[in-house]
Amino acid sequence: MVVSQMQKGQKAVVKKLHASSELKRRLNSFGVIKGATLTFLAAAPKKSTVEIEVSKMKLALRKEEADTIEVELC
């Protein structure tokens, strides 16, 4: 499962990042690393962007970016 498939309020653990090195570096700097727990907060209409919380930080990601984060629901 990837982040963009999650529903509001669900929690998940990051399993793997399938991102380019630049995006992976950016996500890592925000705490999106293997083993981190994140919470899905909201999705824009048509899920063009999603909002997640990781390490008490709220992040807005494009759907394409969220699709690179493989997670497992808690």
N, C-alpha and C positions, 0 to 999 in steps of 0.2 A: 504494500500500500504506500502511496505517496501523500504528502501533506495536503495537496489540493483535493484529495478524496475524503478528507476528514470532515466531521460535522462539528458544529459549534459546541464547545465545552469538552470535547474529547481530549484525552491526554495520550501521548505516545512517546516512545523512546526512539531516538535516531539510530538507525541500523547502518546506513551507508549514504554517502553523498555521491551522486552521479553527475557532478558538475564539472565545468571547465576549471582549470587551475585558478584562474582569476576569481571566478564566482566562489569556488571552494574556499579560497583564502579570505574573501569577504565574509562568507557565512561563518567560518571558523572564528573570525575576529569578533563576531556577535554572539559567540557561544554555541553555535549550531555545530556540534561535533558528535562523533559516534559515542553513544551512551547517554547523551543529554536528554532530559525530559522536556517536552514542549507541550503547550496547551493551544488548541485551535480556538481563537477568539471570535473571528467573523470572516465572512466572505462578501465581497462586493457583488452587485447584481451580475449574473452570468459568470461568477467566480473569476473575473479578470484579474482581481487581486485578492489576497488573503492576508489576514492578520493573525500572527501567532505570538505567544509569549514564551521566552526561554531565558532562564536565569534572571527573572524579574525584569526583563527588557522586552518591550513590545516591538515587533518587527512587521512591516508591511512588505509583502513579496508579490511579484508578478506571478501569474499562474505558471509560466515557463520555469521560473526559479523554484517555485514550490514543488514542481514535478520532478526536480532533481534530488529531492530529499526523501529517501526511503525510510519509512517508520514502521514500528509495530505498536499497536494499541496497548495501553496498560490495562 
